[in-house]
Amino acid sequence: MKSVAILFAGLLLAASSTFAAEGEAKALAKPDLAKGQATSSNVCAACHTNDGSRGSPANPILQGQHPEYLVKQLSEFKSGKRANPIMSGMAASLSDDDMKNVAAFYAGKTAKPGFAKNKELVALGEKIYRGGIADRMIPACAGCHSPTGAGIPAQYPRLAGQHADYTEAQLVAFRSGSRKNSIPMTGVAAKMNDREIKAVADYIAGLH
């Protein structure tokens, strides 16, 4: 019996090692850009265009976005952590590999520069983006998203050139609590008024 138990334990250890090795290999596998492009065309194009470029201002520009951040958002749409009826439905059909592939496809594209539209607000937007608002303890956006808007992979998205309408809508959603998947952003947006949000969004649109 003892030898049987030892043999069984050995088999379990071998199986566990095999599963771990397979999981690690899958995690290290390079994304398939062709499959990512197919997902973009077949699933995402109606709202984000075939290559994630400058479509409707209500929808984000995906070109050049950090793939880790895109995968995080898709996963949270799928799980319900980030609420959006349209995106939750779209993400529900995507596997982990689908998400990684389409994120890598968008990340490999170079977004065209955007531009600010409101000359009266852009100076205020720059001031907040670069220096924050000290008397209300609003931190500078540049602290997490970088002075150039390049962002930090996974947690903090690239912002430079993003549609002002989309950025404004997300800040309002964070402020209202309808978007719940970033505690830092909820805290920041909660202290900002409509004019400040609009100013920062417009400044970001022209940042590059």
C-alpha positions in Angstrom: 0.0 0.0 0.0 2.8 2.3 0.9 4.4 1.8 -2.6 1.1 2.5 -4.2 0.7 5.7 -2.3 4.2 6.8 -3.2 3.4 6.0 -6.9 0.1 8.0 -6.8 1.9 11.0 -5.2 4.5 10.8 -7.9 1.9 10.8 -10.6 0.1 13.8 -9.0 3.4 15.7 -8.8 4.2 14.9 -12.4 0.7 16.0 -13.6 1.0 19.2 -11.6 4.4 20.0 -13.1 3.0 19.3 -16.6 0.0 21.7 -16.0 2.3 24.4 -14.6 4.7 24.1 -17.5 1.8 24.3 -20.0 0.4 27.3 -18.2 3.8 29.0 -18.2 4.3 28.3 -21.9 0.9 29.7 -22.7 1.6 32.8 -20.8 4.9 33.3 -22.6 3.4 32.6 -26.1 3.6 35.5 -28.5 0.3 37.0 -29.5 -1.0 36.1 -32.9 -1.4 39.4 -34.7 -3.3 37.9 -37.6 -5.9 36.5 -35.2 -6.0 39.8 -33.5 -6.7 41.6 -36.7 -9.5 39.1 -37.5 -11.1 39.8 -34.0 -10.8 43.5 -34.7 -12.5 43.2 -38.0 -15.2 40.7 -37.0 -16.0 41.9 -33.4 -14.7 45.4 -32.8 -14.8 47.3 -36.1 -18.4 48.6 -35.8 -17.4 50.9 -32.9 -13.6 51.1 -33.1 -13.0 50.8 -36.9 -10.9 48.0 -38.4 -7.7 49.1 -36.8 -8.8 51.0 -33.7 -8.1 54.4 -35.2 -10.0 57.7 -34.9 -13.6 56.6 -35.1 -16.5 58.1 -33.3 -15.4 60.6 -30.5 -17.7 58.7 -28.1 -15.5 55.6 -28.4 -11.8 55.4 -27.5 -8.9 55.3 -29.9 -7.2 52.0 -29.3 -4.2 52.3 -31.6 -1.0 52.5 -29.6 -2.6 51.6 -26.3 -0.7 49.4 -23.9 -1.7 45.8 -24.6 -1.7 45.0 -20.9 -4.2 47.8 -20.2 -6.5 46.6 -23.0 -6.4 43.1 -21.8 -7.2 44.3 -18.3 -10.2 46.3 -19.5 -11.6 43.5 -21.7 -11.3 41.1 -18.8 -13.1 43.5 -16.5 -15.9 44.1 -19.1 -16.3 40.3 -19.3 -16.3 39.8 -15.5 -18.6 42.8 -14.9 -16.1 44.7 -12.8 -16.3 47.5 -15.5 -20.0 48.0 -16.4 -20.9 48.7 -20.0 -23.8 46.7 -21.6 -22.3 46.8 -25.1 -18.7 46.0 -24.2 -19.7 43.3 -21.7 -21.6 41.6 -24.5 -18.7 41.9 -26.9 -16.1 40.7 -24.4 -18.2 37.8 -23.3 -17.4 36.0 -26.5 -13.6 36.5 -26.2 -11.2 34.0 -24.8 -8.0 35.1 -22.9 -6.0 34.4 -26.1 -8.5 36.5 -28.2 -8.0 39.4 -25.8 -4.2 39.1 -25.9 -4.2 38.9 -29.7 -6.5 41.8 -30.4 -4.7 44.0 -27.8 -1.4 43.3 -29.4 -2.8 44.1 -32.8 -4.0 47.5 -31.6 -0.8 48.2 -29.6 1.2 47.7 -32.7 -0.5 50.5 -34.5 0.5 54.2 -34.4 -2.3 56.6 -33.6 -2.5 59.8 -35.6 -2.0 63.0 -33.4 -5.1 64.7 -32.1 -5.7 68.3 -31.3 -7.3 70.5 -28.6 -10.4 72.5 -29.7 -11.1 74.9 -26.9 -8.5 77.6 -26.7 -10.1 79.1 -23.6 -9.8 75.9 -21.6 -6.6 74.3 -22.9 -4.4 76.4 -20.6 -6.4 75.3 -17.5 -6.2 71.7 -18.8 -2.4 71.9 -19.1 -2.1 73.4 -15.6 -4.1 70.6 -14.0 -2.5 67.8 -16.1 1.0 68.9 -15.3 0.6 70.4 -11.8 -2.7 69.3 -10.3 -4.8 71.5 -8.0 -2.9 71.8 -4.7 -5.7 73.4 -2.6 -8.0 70.4 -3.3 -5.3 67.8 -3.2 -5.9 66.9 -6.9 -2.7 65.3 -8.1 -1.1 66.0 -11.5 -2.3 63.7 -14.2 1.3 63.5 -15.5 2.3 61.7 -12.3 0.6 58.4 -13.5 0.1 59.1 -17.2 3.5 60.7 -17.8 4.1 64.3 -19.1 3.7 63.1 -22.7 0.6 61.1 -22.0 2.4 57.8 -22.6 0.9 56.2 -19.5 2.2 53.1 -17.6 1.3 49.6 -18.9 -1.5 47.6 -17.3 -2.7 50.2 -14.8 -2.5 53.6 -16.4 -3.4 54.0 -20.1 -1.8 56.0 -22.8 -3.9 59.2 -23.0 -2.1 61.4 -25.6 -4.4 62.2 -28.5 -7.4 60.5 -27.1 -10.8 61.8 -28.1 -11.8 64.6 -25.6 -15.4 63.5 -25.6 -14.4 60.0 -24.5 -12.0 61.2 -21.9 -14.6 63.6 -20.5 -17.2 60.9 -20.3 -14.9 58.5 -18.4 -13.9 61.2 -15.9 -17.6 62.0 -15.3 -18.3 58.2 -14.9 -15.5 57.9 -12.4 -16.9 60.9 -10.5 -20.4 59.6 -10.4 -19.3 56.1 -9.4 -20.8 54.4 -12.5 -17.3 53.4 -13.5 -15.8 51.5 -10.6 -12.7 49.8 -11.8 -10.0 52.3 -10.7 -10.0 53.5 -7.1 -7.3 56.2 -7.8 -9.3 57.7 -10.7 -12.5 57.7 -8.7 -10.8 59.6 -6.0 -9.3 62.2 -8.4 -12.4 62.7 -10.5 -14.6 63.1 -7.4 -12.8 66.4 -6.6 -13.1 67.9 -10.1 -15.9 70.1 -11.5 -17.3 70.0 -15.0 -15.1 72.8 -16.3 -11.9 71.2 -15.0 -12.8 67.8 -16.4 -13.6 69.4 -19.8 -10.3 71.4 -19.8 -8.2 68.3 -19.0 -9.9 66.2 -21.6 -9.4 68.9 -24.3 -5.7 69.3 -23.3 -5.2 65.5 -23.5 -6.7 65.4 -27.0 -3.8 67.6 -28.3 -1.1 66.0 -26.2 1.7 64.3 -28.0 
